[in-house]
Every structure is written in structure tokens, then in C-alpha cells.
Amino acid sequence: MHSHSPSAATYTIFDYADNREAEISKAELRQRFDRDGVVVMPGFLTESQMLPLRRELDAHYAPLASKAATSHNGAGILARFECDVMVWAPLKDGNAAFVALSEMRELAEVTEALLDTGYATNPNGLVMYSVGGGRGQAWHQDCPPGGPESKEFNLNRLIYTDDVALADGAIVFVPGSHCFRRIPSGGHQEPIEGEITLEPRAGTVIFLHGHVYHRVTPNSNMKPRTSINLRAYPAGTDAAVNCIGVYRNGDVNFCETFKQHDGKPVELVANMR
Ligand SMILES: O=C(O)CCC(=O)C(=O)O
């Protein structure tokens, strides 16, 4: 963000329709979010802000990495939803680097511009980690869609501390689909008309409305892929809105389903190695 005075602040976004960066005002930021349900902000984090986060991610996942291919969340009861991620709740653990990230002034400013005052944030924080051969994340909405004016949604604030190439698992979304209601049935990675495929650079933050159809493509190389998601909610909506995840072949109640692996090997992933 480039700010001279609060009223003259401009924000750098990546305009995926024009495939270039653009400087826009706070009002335009909100207009784009209301229209597309997505705002992509490259260079939001500096190298020095990312360093401690990378260090903590490495420390947390190093002992788990060898198990990652056989202990993804997409095992057991969740297998048919085809999402391969190992999750971590760094704010719940009181991790200082992530607490500092969650308190970043610029993050709060943009969040307020998109959700208005009085928004809430998820107290746990979420990190999603996957290794080479993972199936990515199937098309989904993070919560059941309501009407166009519904405030019953989460705002994903997706933070990338490393470059993410297509082979690592690109993020794919359909701009404007937060106004379309439920995602239609179909294949987990089957393209949907209007989709945009994005390879976020380190330091990028993607603000993504939870009703927007989105997926992550499979990792086809051996590099681990990590995203941080500090979810926020409009005033009056709380984190329980994310209990039900909406997929093309059904819903998952994450509040009743144990999110971790059931200890059984994930054959599909093992076969892809
Ligand atoms: O990791 C990503 O890039 C996207 C994560 C995602 O789909 C989600 O948090 O719902």
C-alpha cells in the first residue's frame, strides 16, 4: 500500500483480467471485491516480514514432512473430496511470528475496506501444507452460499511466503461466482467457464470471498507448497460459518469430522510419486 494521507491512499493490485499490476483507491478496492469476490495484492509482505514466517513454517513442518504424503487430510472419510493438505493452527499455538502477521496494520486496513468495521478474525489461523504428488484441493466453497446480500461468509486472506508455480499447485477461482449460489456438480479439477489460474509470488495476499468457487491444482513436482489463511468475517458472522464446506460431490461438516488423517496411507498419492 502507498499512503500519503488516509484519503489519498492507493493500493497495488494484480489485475488478472489485464494481466498487469494497477494502482487503485480504497473505494475501487471495495468495488472490485463486491464485483469479483477476489482482490489480489502482490508485494503485500516484504522479505523481512516473510523471513520469520518461513522459519516457523520450516520448524513446524520439518518433522512432519516425511509423513505428509501418507497423512494428508484427504484420507479416510474425506478421501472422496480430494483435498490433500496438512493443516496447522499457528495462532492457537500462540506462535509469535504469526501473531505479528495477524496484527499487521495494512492487513487490517484492507480487511476493513472489504468487510466494513466490526469484522472478526479467526482466533486459530490456518496453514495449509502439501508435498509433491498431492492432489491439490478440489473445487469448493468454504461455506454454503446464501443470497447475494448474505453476510454469512468468510473472507480468506491467503498469504504466500514462497513463489507458487503451476507445478506446485496454482490457485484457480471464478471471479463473480460468490453471486452464483451453489457450485454445480462436476469433476474436482474439471475447468469451469471463466476460471482464472494464478501463480502467486512470495509476498502476495489474495483476499477471496468464501463463496467464490476455488480450487488448488495438484502438485506435480516434489516442492512442498504452503499457504497461510487468516480468515476474517463480517460483523455478526463467526467462524462457525466454515463448519460446512461445499464441494461438487457433496458437503463436509468439518466441525464434526476429525480433520486429521486416520493413519491409513493415501494410495493415490503414494502411486503418484
Ligand atoms: O492454498 C490456497 O491457495 C487456497 C486455500 C483454499 O482453498 C482455502 O483456504 O479454502
The ligand as an SDF file (V2000), in Angstrom:
LIG
                    3D

 10  9  0  0  0  0  0  0  0  0999 V2000
   -3.9620  -22.6830   -0.5690 O   0  0  0  0  0  0  0  0  0  0  0  0
   -4.5890  -21.9880   -1.3590 C   0  0  0  0  0  0  0  0  0  0  0  0
   -4.0140  -21.3550   -2.2540 O   0  0  0  0  0  0  0  0  0  0  0  0
   -6.0980  -21.9220   -1.2870 C   0  0  0  0  0  0  0  0  0  0  0  0
   -6.6710  -22.4050    0.0300 C   0  0  0  0  0  0  0  0  0  0  0  0
   -8.1450  -22.6530   -0.0050 C   0  0  0  0  0  0  0  0  0  0  0  0
   -8.6980  -23.0960   -0.9490 O   0  0  0  0  0  0  0  0  0  0  0  0
   -8.9450  -22.3560    1.1830 C   0  0  0  0  0  0  0  0  0  0  0  0
   -8.4220  -21.9450    2.2150 O   0  0  0  0  0  0  0  0  0  0  0  0
  -10.1860  -22.5350    1.1160 O   0  0  0  0  0  0  0  0  0  0  0  0
  1  2  2  0
  2  3  1  0
  2  4  1  0
  4  5  1  0
  5  6  1  0
  6  7  2  0
  6  8  1  0
  8  9  2  0
  8 10  1  0
M  END
$$$$
